[in-house]
Amino acid sequence: MKLFVAISFLISAAPLVSGGESSLTVTYQPLDGLGSGGITISQVTCHDWNSHSGMATQIELISAPNVPPTNNPKEAKADLNLASTCGVHFVASDIGDPKAPLELTLSATKLAIPVSIIDRREEIIRASLECLRRCLPDKLLKTPVTLQAGAADADWMKKIISEFNAHDRTKVFFTPQS
């Protein structure tokens, strides 16, 4: 009986230890403006499976796919999140660990901007950084963003990252054109 109680306790405590308790989390995403041809920065509610992990999960969710509900399920199946579709990802350090160094990384090693929107590549990166700015916790507000990108994209992206790092993060960094 004691063994059964011990095993039951360990099974029930596993989600607490692994940070696996889920909840709703708000983040921002750079969405395709569809008919407008522009980018819309939208507040998005996500189902966060690691909400109690100590990580700034709203940052990683900037790149989560976004397929909105529709009344025409035969037509609307595409991911509208430009960060997700183009391979732009953000990683933040564990802000729940006081010993972890404060880090923010924009990973674009798998950057793949479709030919139809290649002329908007700088806007997509700027909009993604604006999403990051909007959901940064106070602890990471002044942490510089580092870039991970392939050689073909590093030069033009470094300029945008430098501009973002020098920018006052309490003020808007990018406003999409309509």
TAQUI-V659128 format. One line per field, one symbol per residue. ss: DSSP state (A for helix, B for strand, O for the rest). A space follows every 10 residues. Layout:
# TAQUI-V659128
ss = ???
This chain:
# TAQUI-V659128
ss = OAAAAAAAAA AAAAAAAAOO OOBBBBBBBB BBOAAAOOBB BBBBBBBBOO OOOOOOAAAA AAAOOOOOOO OOOOOOOOOO BAAAAAOOBB BBOOOOOOOO OOOBBBBBOO OOOOAAAAAA AAAAAAAAAA AAAAAOOAAA OOOOBBBBBO AAAAAAAAAA AAAAAAOOOO OOOOOOOO
